[in-house]
Amino acid sequence: MGRRARGRRLQQRQRPDGAEDGAQGGGKRSEAGWEGGYPEIVKENKLFEHYYQELKIVPEGEWDQFMGALREPLPATLRITGYKSHAKEILHCLKNKYFKELEDLEVDGQKVEVPQPLSWYPEELAWHTNLSRKILRKSPQLEKFHQFLVSETESGNISRQEAVSMIPPLLLNAHPHHKILDMCAAPGSKTAQLIEMLHADMNVPFPEGFVIANDVDNKRCYLLVHQAKRLSSPCIMVVNHDASSIPRLTIDVNGRKEVLFYDRILCDVPCSGDGTMRKNIDVWKKWTTLNSLQLHGLQLRIATRGAEQLVEGGRMVYSTCSLNPIEDEAVIASLLEKSEGALELADVSSELPGLKWMPGLTQWKVMTKDGQWFAEWDDVPHNRHTQIRPTMFPPKDPEKLQAMHLERCLRILPHHQNTGGFFVAVLVKKCSMPWNKRPPKLQGNSAQSRQPMQANPADPTAGGAADPSELESKPVAGIGDTEIIERTENVENNGNRKDGVCGPPPSKKMKLFGFKEDPFVFIPEDDPLFPPIQKFYALDPSFPKMNLLTRTTEGKKRQLYMVSKELRNVLLNNSERMKVINTGIKVWCRNNSGEEFDCAFRLAQEGIYTLYPFINSRIITVSMEDVKILLTQENPFFRKLSSETYSQAKDLAKGSVVLKYEPDPTKPDTLQCPIVLCGWRGKASIRTFVPKNERLHYLRMMGLEVLTEKKKEGAVLTEESTASSGPPEDEMSAEQRAEPAAGPDAAPSSDPAGAALPR
């Protein structure tokens, strides 16, 4: 209680005379408060200013600009999803329609600033704007723009993401064949960027690479799933582990077990967040050096674990939204020192032309929460040794310090390009970490006795309590590769696992928290449900049917999902040590009475772009006018569609169909990207199975103003479910809610019993 009382007294001292106390029960909130209706927070923190002035992180003469920028609200930034073939169409729509309408617009006598592209982001796919929510609601033109942003965000075509947050994935330089680990991934905006990089070529449905996105918080993992689902990729897996002790995985390579090393690792660690003051204004009153001192140990453990799992020649990006060298350069310097030459800082100064940044510090001091400074570890009194650790100081040896090239780190300051504050370091692995080079023991049991102690995953911010010097004195955090393979083979030789079934790991081996996950069950090659599907859709012989999976071991299979071959390998070989929350995309859904239509499964829109290259029948080519009718009317009869569409549909049996729009290059004013939709050929009509936001997206790309047209045309468009903190609702039901109400000629409804099965 004493600490809370002191905090209240400090807050009262910081509050200027006359400011109303909105924090007290029933108190009136200040009119001058933040837009969200918070009580007024004074953007002053003398300790913060004293600390960073002393460390000289800001160039001389720029301090007032730096503090002035921190006190301004953060401008909104958006990123166009780059991997879809219609990114250019969205960009064209933004620039030539929505931004044009803002050019001469005034709100409350002030001219609205037109959004500008971020100079350093490739292909004009990221933009920043100073428009606030308040202004967006005041003008019909801005309201329209706001609706566009909301809808396109929900359908995965736009991400509203902080500008500096876009930098780490760009510097990771990921390619479609890379195996990528995102260690602290929630809420998922950076993960989304990585998925886009895998799908740089949209003509390749299954890139060789994949993204494993991890987070320690079980609830935040479901937010991560929601973000990743918007991009409909078969190459993403969401797992739930403490990043500082994330298990090392094995894969099958030509019948032999090998350790999985990642080509790229994103290590965006938990931090004190003082670079986010423009967005999270609570940081102003809560900031203290103690936060950084407590987090340093956890950050170093996570970075070390990442470095262990990186392949030789691979690249790891370490980043924080903190300006504090204790969380930034100190972690990197300590990691480089421990690596004994295995890691080096990459020079990325030319990789993002247009980005302004400050080089990393080579000298810094450590300050306690009560303002006491220490320049080196030897100065720290004994009673401070639990709070301040030797890894927090720069190396003493000038030659060693110079060889580290800490100036290659990037610190982004808010006033340079009107952004948040950020720190990034890019590491390249030259050889194995020193503690992974020790010779393997021949006896399999000895591996058990040397298993590393695991950090408690319950509290990701409690890293400061652990002694970072243990990392230095006992650098055996990485288990030898041979031992891991031996242990894996021992587990598998016990015969405890059914072929093709990847259940959740047993709780005795790990502390598991949160929701119980269903198993992942791959469809056996001789499963009788597949031949009718193959025949009905004339699937290409190259279709990878071994990659099909369900989430149930018993009863009828309601949904079929697909993963890439590489993720299948990971799932089958690591189910005993890995807690998988979600993977795969839905490609087929069972119909209640589907057997009547020669095939029990209809196509799912979520996975159609992955599945379409393998489908050779039941494809109807439609015109742009047909697409407009199909997306705005409930069950349009054949006679409403073009004669070409009717002639293709009339000879088809009833059931699921693919509706494909191909752009006409001779008509540059029309939509210039292909569209693939799932539909149902009824007795005398065709209906689409497309979620609401995707409908709105396609209509918008074709020049239809959805806000007015949707009422005029009579489309039934209901709200889709949003992500919740628990397991997301079954997407079948979400899709059903997004579909038109069934008419007399509609497709058979999907079986509601499926809602209890997969996620």
N, C-alpha and C positions, 0 to 999 in steps of 0.2 A: 504493500500500500504506500510505503514511504516514497518509492521511486515514482509511482503514478502521481502522487501529490506534488513532488518536485517538478515533474513534467508539466503539470497544470500551471504551477507558479511561473515556470519558464515561459509557457505559452502566453500567460497574462502579461508578463513583462514585455514580450515581443509585440503584443497587440498595441497599436497606437491609440492615443486618447480618442474617445468618441466612437471607436469601432464597437458595433454591437456583438455581444457574445452569442453567436448562433450555436455554439457547441453545447450550451447548457440546455437542459430539458425544457421544452416549450418556448425557448428563446426565438426571437424573430431572426430569420436569416438575412444577412446583409445583401442589399440590392447590388452592391458592387462585387459580389462574390463570383466565383467561377461559374461558367455557363451551366454546369450540371447541377447547380443549386447547393454546392458545398458552403459551409461557413467560410468566411474570408480567412485566407491563410496569408500571412505577411511573408513575402518572398525575400527574406533576409536570414542569413545564418553566418554570424561573425567567425565561428570556428572554421566553417567551410572556406571562407575567403582567406583567412589567415593560413590555412593548411596549403591551399593550392598556389597562393602567392609565394610562399616559402619554397615550394617545389619547382616553381617557374615552369609550369606546363604551358603557359600562355606567352606568346612573344611579347617583348617589351613594347609598351605603348598601346596594347590591345586589351588590357584588363577591363576597362569600362565597356568596350564593345562586347566582350565575352559575357560579363554579368548582365548587360542589357539584353542580349539574345536569350539567356537563360530565363529571364523574367517574361519573355514574350511567349504566347501560346504556340505550340508546334504546328506548322502548316500540314494540312492533310496531303498524303501522297498515295498514288495508286499505281499498280503495275498490271499491265496487260499480260495475260497468260501467253507465254511465248511459244509453246510447243504445238498448239492447235493451228491447223492450216488457215483458220479464219481470224488469226490475230491481226492480220493486215486489214481485214474488213472492219474489225472493232475499232482499230486505230483510225481508219478512214471515216467511220461513223462519228467518232469522238471529235475529230478535227473539223470535219466539214459540216457537222450538224450542231452538236451541243456546244462546242467551244465558239463557233461562229455566232450563236445566239447570245453569248455572253459579252461579245466585243463592245457593244454600245450600251450595255445595261447599267443602270444606276439604281442602287438601293439606299434609301435614306439620304439621298443627295451625294452619295459616294460612288465613284465609278468602280465597277466590279473588275478585279484583276483576272485576266484570262490565264488559265493554267499553262505552265511552261514545262517542257521536257527536262528531265534530269540530264545534264550535259554528259555525264560519265556512264550512263546506262545505255547499252547497245540498242540500236535500231528504234530509238524513240519509244521504247516499250514501258517507260516509267515517267510519271508526271507529278508535279507538285502544284498545289493550289492553296491560296490563303482563305478560301471560303469556309465559314463555320456553319455548324448545323442551324444556328439561329438565323443566319442570312438565307440559307437554303429554303427555309420555310416561308420567307417573306415575299418571294416572287414566283409567279407561275412558271417562268422559264427555268428558274433554279430548282423548283420542286420537281420538274420533269427530269432535270439532270440528276437530281438526288435519287429519284425512282430508278433511273437507268443504272446508277452505281449500285444500289441495293440489289436489284434483280440480277445484274451481271456478276456481282460478287457471289450470290447464292448459287448461281449456275457454274461457277468455277472459271469464268472467262476474265474476271478482274480480281485482283487481290488488293485490298486496302492495307498497305504495309508501310511501316516507317522507312524512310529513305535509307538510313544507315544500316537497317536490318537486311537490306538487299545486297550489301557488300560481301559478306562471307561466302555465300554460294557462288558469286561471280569469281572470287579469288580462288575458290576450290578447283575451278577449271575442270569440271566433270564432263565426261563423254559417255555416249550410250553403252559402252562395254564395261564401264567401271562398277565395281562393287563398292557401295557407299554406306557408311554408318553415320547416322545423325544421333549423337550421344544424349543430348538434352533437347529433345525436338519440340515439345509442346510450346505454344499452341499450334505451330505447324506452317507458318508462312515461309520459312526458309526451306522446310521439307518440300513444300509445293514447288519451289524454284528448282530443287534438285530433281524432282520427278520430271519437270519440264525438260531438263537437260538430257535425261535418259531418252525422252521421246522427241529428240531434235528432228528425226526423220519420221514423219507420220506414216510413211509407207511401210515401216517395219513394225508389225503389231507386237512382237516380243523382242525388245532389246536384250542384249546379252547381260547387261548390268541390272542392278536392283538397288533399292534403298531400304535399309533397316532403320526405322525411326524408333528411338527409345525414349521413355520418360519414367522417372521414379514414381510420379504421382499417378495412381490408378485412374482417378477421375479425369485428370488432364489427358490421359491416353485416349479417352473417348472423344474429346475435343479434337485431338490429333487425327483420329479416324475420320471424323466428320470433314475436316479440312482435306485430307487425302482423297476421300471418296469423290469429292467434287471433280477430281482430275481423272477418274476412271482408268487407273493404271493397274495392270496385272503384275507389276514389278515393285510393289511397296508392301512392307510388312511392319506392323506396329507391335512393339514389345514393351514389357513393363519390368524394368530392372533399375537398381541403383547403378548409375553410370560409373562410379568409382570402382565397382567390382563386377561389371557386366561380364557374363560368361564368355569364354573363348569357344567358338563354334568349330565344328568339323564338317567337311563335305566329302562326298564320294567322288574320286577322280579315277576313272577307268578301273573301278572295283577296289580301289585302295583309299583308306581314310586319310585325309590331309587336313591340316589346320586351315581354317578360313582366315586369310589376311585381307584387309580392305584396301582398295586402291585410293580411296578418298575418305577422310573422316572429318566431320564437322563437330567441333568441340565448343559450343556456345554455352558457357558454364553459368550456373547461378551466380549472381553478383549483387553488390550493394545498390546498383542502379542509379548512381548520381548523374549519369549521362541522360537520364530520362526526366529530369526536373521540369522540363517544359510540358511534359504530358502528365506525369505523376507528381502533382504539386505537394503531396504529403511528404515527399523526400526533403523539402525545405526545412520542415520542423523536426524531422526524425534523423537527419544526417548526423553521423558521428563516425570517428575513425574506428570505433570498436567493430562496426559491421564488417569492414575490410579485414581486420585482424582475425575475426572469427571465420571468415569464408576462405581465407588463403589456403588453409590445409586441404579443404574439400576440393578446391579448384586445382590444386597441384596433383591430388590423387586422381581426379578425373582425366587431366591432361596426360598423366603418366600411363593410365590404363589405355587411353587412346593410342599413345605412341607405341605401346606394346603390340597392339593389334593392327598396326599399319604395315603394309607390305613394303619391302625394300624398293626405293624409288617412288613410293607413294607420297601423297601430300595431305597434311593435316592443317586445318585452319582453327586457331584458338581465338575466341572473341568474347568480349564482355561489353555491356553498356555502362561501364564504369570508367572514370578518368583516373582512378587511383593506381599508382604504380605497384602498390602491394598486391593488387589483384591482377595486374597486367605484366609489366616487365619483370617483377620479382618472380612470378610463376614461370615465365619463359626462361629467365636466367637460371633458375634452379633446375628446370627440366633439361636444359642444354648441358649444365654441369654434370648432372646425373647420367646423361646419355653417353658421356665420354667420346663425343665425336659421331655417335650414331645419328644424331639429328643436327640439322643446320637451318638457320633462318634464310628463307628465300628472298631475293630482291624482287619485289613486285611493283616497284615504283612506276614502271611503264605500262602496267596491265590495265589500269583504268584511267585513260587520259581524260582530263577534265575534273577529276576528283582532287580536292584540296585536303591535304593532311599534314600533320606534324610528325617528324621522325621520333622514334622511341627514345626515352631517357636512358642515359648511361649511369647517372648518379641520382640517388634519392635518399631520403631519411625516413625513419619510422616515428610516428607520433602516437602517444597514448590518448585515450578519450579525454583526459584532463589537461592535454596540451603539452606534455613533456616529450622532448625530441631525443632520439638516439640515432647516431650516425653509423654505428657498427655494432655487431653482436656482442663484442667484448664490453661495451659500455652498459649493457642491459643488466640491472641488478637481479639477483637470484629470485626475488619474489615476483618478478615479471616474466619468468621463463615459461610459464604455462600460456601466457597471452601473446608474447612476442617470440618468434622462432628464428633460427639462423637463416632459414630459406627466404626470409623477408628482405634481406639486405643484398646490395649488389656485391659481386665477387670482389675480393680484396686485390687479387693479382691483376695488375693493369694489362698484362699481355693476354691473360685468359679473358678478361672483360672485352678487350678490343677484338679478339677472335670470334666472340659471340655475335658481333654486328647487331647489337640491340637497336641501333638507329634504323634498321630495316623494318621494325614494327611500325604500324600506322596508328596515330591517334587523331581522330576526327573531332574538331572543336565546333561547337554550335554556331558561332558567329561567322565562320568562314563561308558556309553555303546554306545557312538557314536550316540546319538540321538538328538532330539530337547529338549528344556526345557518344563516342564509340571508340573501341580499341580492337585492332586486328593484328594477328601475327600469323604468318604462313610458314609452316615447318616442312622440310623434306627429309625423308628417312634414307640414310646412306647404307646402313647395315643393321643387324639385330641389336637390340638393347643389350648392354653388357651382362645383365643377369639372365638373359635368355640364351647365352652362349655356353653355359656350363654343360659338361658331358652328361648324357642321359644315364640313369641307373637301369640295370638290366632287370631287376626284380620289380614286377608290376605293383606289389603291395606297398613298396616304399613310397610310391607317389602319393598314397593316401596320407602318410604322416607328414608330408611336406605341403599339404594343401594350404593356401594362404588364408589368413584371417580375413573375413569379409566385414566391411563397414556396415553399421546398422542402416538399412534403407528407409527406416521409418521417418527420419527427419533429414531432408536434404540440406538444411542450412546449419546442421550441427557439426560441420566439418572442423571448426576451430578447436573443438575439444580434443581431437586426436592429435598425437604428437607427430608433426611433420618430420622430425629428426629420425623417426623410425623408418621413414621412406629412404633416408640416406644410409642409415646404418644397416638396414636389412632390405636390400633391393631385390628381394625374391618375390615381389608381388606378381611377377609373370611366371606361370608354371611352364616347365620345359615342354616343347611341342610333342616330343616322343611320348612323354608321360600321359598327355591328354589323349593321344590316339590309343594308347594301351588301355586307359580307363574306359574310353568309349566302347572299344571292342569288347571289353569284359562285360559291360552292361548289356550289349547286344547279344553276346553269346549265351547269356542267361535265358534268352527266349521269352522275356517278359513283354515283348511288344508285338502286336499284330501287324502284319504287313500292310502298309498304306494307311495306317491309322496313327495320327499324331495327336495324342491326348495332351492335356495340360501337365506340366511337370509335377511329380509328387511333392506334397508340402514338406515332407521330412528333409528334402534336400535344400529347400529354399524357404525363406519367410515370404509367404505370398499374402497379399492384401487385396481387398476389392472383390469385384464380381467374379463369379465362377464362369469360366469360358467353356463353350462346347468344343469337342475334339474336331480336328480337321481330318476328314476321311477321303482319300483319293479313290476314284472310281476304278474298280478292277478292269483289266482289259476285256474280260469275258462277261461283263455285266450286261444283262439282257436289255437294260433301258437304253443303251447307246445305239444299236443298229437302226431302230425306227427313226431316231433323230438324224442319223447320218443319211438315211435314205430320203427322208422328207425334205431336208435342206440341201441334198446332194453335196455333202461336205467333201472338200478336197482331200485326197489321200494323205496330203502332208499335214492335215489337222492334228495337233498334238493332244490326242484324247487322254493320254496319261496325266496331263496337267489339270484335268477336271476334278473338282472335289465338292464334297457336301459338308455340312456341319452336324450330321447325325449318324449314329451307328445303327439305329433301329427304325423300323417303320418306313413309310414311303419317303422318298427323297423329294422335297418340295422345291428346292432351289439348287441350281448347279453353278458353281463358281470356277474361275480359271486363274491359275498363277503361271508365271513363266517357268521354264524348265529349271533355271538356276534356283529360284525360290523353292520349288518342289524339293530339290536336293537338300536345301537348308532345313526345310520342315521335317523331312523324313529322318534326317540324321541327328537332330538336336532336340526332339520333343521332351527328352528327360531332363534337360538343363535350361530350357528357355520358356518363359511365359509369353505366349503369343496372344495378343488382344484381337488382332484382325489382319487378314490378308486376302488377296484375290478380289476379282470383280465378278458380279453376277452376270451370267450370260443367258441362262434359261430359267423360266419359272413354270411350274406344273399348273395345268388347267384342271378345273374340277372334273370336267367330262371330256378331257382332251383326246381320249382314245377314239372317240367318235370321229375325230378329224385326222386320223392316221398318225398323229404324233401327240404325245401327252404333254409336250413342253413347248411353250411359246417363247419368242425372243424377248430379251430384256434390253431396254434402251441404254442402261448403264454400261453394258459391255459390247454394244453393237459395233463400235469402231475397231475393237479388237477382233471380233468374230467375223465381220463382214468379208475380209479378204479370203476366207475359206468357204464362203457360201456360194454355190453355183446355181441354185434354183430359187424360185419364189421371190425373185427380184423384180420390182416394178419401177421403171424409170418414169419420173414425174417432172412436170414443168414447174416453174416458179409459181404460176397461178394455182396449180394443183396444191402445192405446198401450203399456200395461204389458206385455201379452202379447208384442207385437211387439219390445219392447226387452229382454225377459228370456228369450225362447225362440229357438232357432236358426232353424227354418223352420216356424212354426206353420201347420197346415193350416187351410183356410177354416172348417172346422166349429168350430174353437176361437174364432173371432172372432164378433162379433155378426151377427145376420141382416141388418142394414142394410149392414154392411160387405161381407158375402158377396154380397148382391144387386148391389152396385156392381162388385165384382171379377169376378163370374162371366162377364160379357159382354165383358170386356176381353181383347185379345190379349196374349200373353205379352210381357214386356218391362218397362222401367223405368216406375215410377209415382210420383206424389206422394201422400203420406199426410198429410192435414190434420186437425188437431184444433181445433175452434172452442169456446171456453169458453161455458158456459151461465150467463148473468147471473142466472137464477132460482135457481141453486145456488151461493151465495157461498162455501160451504165447499170447493168444488172449485177446481181450477187455473183462474185467471182470465186467462191469456194464451194466444194462439194458438201452436200448434206445427206446423212444417212439416218432414216427414222424407222422405228419398229411400228408395224401396223397389223391390222387384222382384216382379212378378206371375209366379209360376211356373205349373206345370201344375195343382197343387192346393194351393199354399201361397203365402204372401207373406213375404218377408224384408226386413229393413231394412239399408241401407248407412250406418251412423252410427258415427263414431269413439267409442272407449271413454268418454272423459270427457264427451262430449255425452250419451251414454246415461245415465251416472250422474247427470248434471245433471237431465235430464228426469224420471228416476225419483224423484230427491230432491224435486223440485218437486211431484210428485204424492203425496208423503208416504210413499214406500217407503224403508225403511232399507236402504240398498244393501249395507252391510258384511255383513249376515246374509242378505238376500234373494237376493243374487247366487248363493250356493251352493245355496240351497233350490230356486230356479227353474231352475238349470242353465244360466245364461247363460255363454257362452264369452267372457270379457273379457280380452284380453291387453294387456300394457303397450304404450303408444304410444311411438314414438321421440321423444327430446327433442332440443333444438337442439344442434348441434355447432359447433365453430369454423369448419369448412369449409362448403361449400355443403350445405344441408339435403338429406336423402334425398328422392326423389320422393314426393309426398304420396299418390300412388296406392297405393304399397306400404304406407305408414303406415295408410291407410284399410283396406286389405285385412287387415292384421294386427289391426285393431280390430274386424273383422267376425266373425260366427259362422263356424265351420267349415262348409264346403259340404256339404249333404246331397244325396241322390239327386235332389231336385227343385229344387236351388239354381240361381241364375242362372249363366250362363257366366262363368268367371273372367276378370278383366281381363288384358290382354296384358302379361306381365312385361317385354317389350321396351321398354315405355314408360318404364321406370325410368331409361334412359339419356338421356331427352330433357328435359322441362321441370322447373323447380323450382317 
